[in-house]
Amino acid sequence: METPINPEIKKDFPFLKKLEEKIEHGKRPDAPEDKIKRYYQKGTSQIAKKMGEESVEMVIASEQGSDENFLEEAADVFFYYLMALHARGFGLRDVLKILKKRLKKKKK
């Protein structure tokens, strides 16, 4: 039996889809010049580096920052995490499939 999804979270699914589409679109040569395209042009290693920097900032904020600061840093990590996934040809759905499998294994 699946746990019902919080209706508030369900409302955010279309936004996540749009965000992933925007990130994926940034890989195209005809994409408008923006932060996403610039990071793709710099390469996967720069995306990973930025994700690492933001992760460190989130860890620090989790211990020393306000709730607002922590959530801002978490949003940055999530954004660059999605970019890293898409740079490798994956998306959030691929990760969710793995997590779903792991959860099923633990229930047995």
C-alpha positions as CSV (number, residue, x, y, z in Angstrom):
1,M,0.0,0.0,0.0
2,E,1.5,3.3,-1.1
3,T,1.6,6.3,1.2
4,P,-0.6,9.1,-0.1
5,I,1.3,12.0,-1.5
6,N,0.8,15.3,0.3
7,P,-1.4,17.4,-2.0
8,E,0.9,20.4,-1.6
9,I,3.8,18.4,-2.9
10,K,1.7,17.1,-5.7
11,K,1.1,20.7,-6.9
12,D,4.9,21.1,-7.3
13,F,5.3,18.2,-9.8
14,P,4.5,20.4,-12.8
15,F,7.1,22.9,-11.7
16,L,9.7,20.2,-11.3
17,K,8.9,19.0,-14.9
18,K,9.3,22.6,-16.2
19,L,12.5,23.1,-14.3
20,E,14.0,19.8,-15.8
21,E,12.8,20.9,-19.2
22,K,14.5,24.3,-18.8
23,I,17.7,22.6,-17.7
24,E,17.6,20.1,-20.6
25,H,16.9,22.9,-23.1
26,G,20.0,24.7,-21.8
27,K,22.1,22.0,-23.4
28,R,20.9,22.8,-26.9
29,P,23.2,25.0,-29.1
30,D,20.2,27.3,-29.9
31,A,19.3,27.8,-26.3
32,P,19.4,31.4,-25.1
33,E,22.5,32.6,-23.3
34,D,21.9,32.1,-19.5
35,K,23.4,30.6,-16.4
36,I,22.3,27.0,-17.4
37,K,23.9,27.2,-20.9
38,R,27.1,28.8,-19.6
39,Y,27.6,25.9,-17.1
40,Y,26.9,23.3,-19.8
41,Q,29.5,25.1,-22.0
42,K,32.0,24.9,-19.1
43,G,31.5,21.1,-18.8
44,T,30.4,18.5,-16.4
45,S,33.4,19.1,-14.1
46,Q,32.4,22.7,-13.5
47,I,28.8,21.7,-12.8
48,A,30.0,19.1,-10.3
49,K,32.4,21.7,-8.7
50,K,29.5,24.2,-8.3
51,M,27.3,21.5,-6.8
52,G,30.1,20.6,-4.3
53,E,30.5,24.3,-3.3
54,E,26.8,24.7,-2.8
55,S,26.7,21.4,-0.8
56,V,29.4,22.7,1.6
57,E,27.4,26.0,2.0
58,M,24.3,24.0,2.8
59,V,26.1,21.9,5.4
60,I,27.4,25.1,7.0
61,A,23.9,26.7,6.9
62,S,22.4,23.5,8.5
63,E,24.6,24.1,11.5
64,Q,25.0,27.9,11.6
65,G,22.4,29.5,9.3
66,S,18.8,30.6,9.7
67,D,16.1,28.3,8.3
68,E,15.7,30.6,5.3
69,N,19.5,30.5,4.6
70,F,19.5,26.7,4.9
71,L,16.5,26.4,2.4
72,E,18.2,28.8,0.0
73,E,21.3,26.7,0.0
74,A,19.3,23.5,-0.3
75,A,17.6,25.0,-3.4
76,D,21.0,25.8,-4.9
77,V,22.2,22.2,-4.3
78,F,19.1,20.8,-5.8
79,F,19.4,23.0,-8.9
80,Y,23.0,22.0,-9.6
81,Y,22.2,18.4,-8.8
82,L,19.5,18.4,-11.5
83,M,22.0,20.0,-13.9
84,A,24.6,17.3,-13.1
85,L,22.0,14.6,-13.7
86,H,21.0,16.1,-17.1
87,A,24.7,16.7,-18.1
88,R,25.1,12.9,-17.8
89,G,21.9,12.2,-19.7
90,F,19.7,11.4,-16.7
91,G,16.8,13.1,-14.9
92,L,15.2,13.1,-11.5
93,R,13.0,10.2,-12.5
94,D,16.0,7.9,-12.9
95,V,17.1,8.6,-9.3
96,L,13.5,8.2,-8.0
97,K,13.3,4.7,-9.6
98,I,16.4,3.7,-7.7
99,L,15.0,5.1,-4.4
100,K,11.7,3.3,-5.0
101,K,13.6,0.0,-5.5
102,R,15.6,0.5,-2.3
103,L,12.4,1.2,-0.4
104,K,10.8,-2.0,-1.7
105,K,13.8,-4.0,-0.6
106,K,13.7,-2.6,2.9
107,K,10.0,-3.6,3.3
108,K,10.7,-7.3,2.6
